[in-house]
Amino acid sequence: MSERRIAISIQNILLITATVLLLLLLWQLSSLLVILMIAVVLAATLAPIINSAQQLGIPRWLAVLLVYLGLLTILVGVGVLIGPTVAQQIQRLFRRLPDYLEVLESLIDRLAVRLGISEPVISQIFDTQTLTNWAIRSSQQLVVRSYGVTRGFLGGILSVILALFLSGYMLSGAERLIKGIVSLFPKPWDDRLAAQVKPVSRRMGNYIQGRVLVSGILGIAITIGLKVLGITEFALGLGVIAGGTNLIPFFGPVLGAIPALIVAIAQGGWTFLWVFLLFVIIQNVETYLLDPLLVGSSVRVHPLYQLLAVVGGAQVLGIIGALIVPPWIAGASVLLENLYLQPKRLAEQQAAALSPPSREETQSTLSMKG
């Protein structure tokens, strides 16, 4: 008995030691793991296009090459067409931002005087310099977390290239890669996990496809709306900002609306009200029409869990985390549903069907017969 206890304790010690060493190794490889997470999301997003091209008789490796070349061509074309204009408008907006904030502060001071509120109280509550510094620090923290993951500007470029290369490799050799990974698991888990690859990939890919499509529609709509309302000087830049931030669920739409509202306040007149109504209408269209149609029907994750995924991803990985953690949560929900919840419900139904009837049910049956 004592020898068995010693053997068990030694096994436990070895298991704990191996677990600690594995966690340390994963911590040292955190940057590579983030790149791998990005690559999986990219592969899941592009997989439907690759599969469609393969069904047309195109070899899979050639389909992957053509799709990546096509995406690169589109990105370069869009960058050439609107990139310089967007950069100029955003730079001009940042140069004028202090003046706009001063106008906003003066408006709040005048409103405070009309309401009979002392000006020092308003200055303490709404200090443009303090708010600006806080916004800059918060933005820097998010960027620094992402920057730390990629380890500098050059490291960021190399990380993007590596993520694209890994995603292309995953797409071109998907079957061999999946077979190699699931073969590490004992039966029957190997077959069960292999059957979950397509649903998980579909859920993750649909999430990213939906968010990109919704953000593109919103960016175009906001650009057109701002031009109609008279903010032509920054319309394209503000539309790109709103569309880009909209990729982040929950917080992105609010962050994208703030610059446009600040510019609208500086314009004076009824411009602020019309711009505010524009964003309210567009966000309601997104919430009640576009998101349920293009994103919500494919994600099937409770909004609370999506919110926690965004906040947790941003806390750990900055902007990158806010973008890539939600699709991973969407994919994990498939595994939870298919490998645990459905078998659990099936087992409960079978147990209920095989269990003998209760005493009350028996008495009610006899009384009905009587």
Secondary structure, DSSP 8 states (H G I E B T S, - for coil): -HHHHHHHHHHHHHHHHHHHHHHHHHHHTHHHHHHHHHHHHHHHHHHHHHHHHHHTT--HHHHHHHHHHHHHHHHHHHHHHHHHHHHHHHHHHHHHHHHHHHHHHHHHHHHHHHHT--HHHHHHH--HHHHHHHHHHHHHHHHHHHHHHHTHHHHHHHHHHHHHHHHHHHHHTHHHHHHHHHTTS-TTHHHHHHHHHHHHHHHHHHHHHHHHHHHHHHHHHHHHHHHHTT--SSHHHHHHHHHHHTTSTTTHHHHHHHHHHHHHHHH-TTHHHHHHHHHHHHHHHIIIIIIIIIIIHHH---HHHHHHHHHHHHHHHTHHHHHHHHHHHHHHHHHHIIIIIHHHHHHHHHHHHHS---HHHHHHHHHHH-
